């Protein structure tokens, strides 16, 4: 007689990570990514591979996740980049127009692929002086332990964006359609700080944050601190 056994379910497999062309583990174990970035940034420091006009090694990593990847997964990776490797995770935003003149791809660009994005990878361009990239993005700081409820609204949080569900947006605690994100963002952020708080629901995907990011960047926003919406 066959004996019955209780089957143990294995943990869900993590989302694969690739730094440029190198496989660096997955979202369940970011140690390979941390080690690769730590070594790379140290090498750049020793070789004085700095951005022109600065004394800081280039430690910026552009994120390129699958659109449907949960922000909770992205947060694990961004926190690993920031806390373990002293790097910065950026939400890439394409420039509306490429400047005229001689351009070439930035040889120091780091792109972190998460899963299998369908769209082509970003290319960061430099002008003929090689001084600054013409495409950039928004510096992401994930602090999902920071929570907010709509009843917490006050003047001190006027520059708050909420994404309770994919495709649902509130700016300054007022609902905004996806098509109106850019105009609403510009009106809300006029004369304000160059950073803002974004609070997201537990099931929100990367695509929703990227859509808000594109609108925010056009309004002069350069940094998001991402927290959680309480259910």
Secondary structure by P-SEA (a helix, b strand, c coil): cbbbbbcccccccccccccccccccccccaaaaaaaaaaaaaaaaaaccccccccccccbbbbbccccccaaaaaaaaaaacccccbbbbcbbbbcccccccccccccbbbbbcccccccbbbbbbccccccccbbbbbbbbcccccccccccccccccbbbcccccbbbcccccccccaaaaaaaaaacccccbbbbbbcccccaaaaaaaaaaaaaacccccbbbbbcc
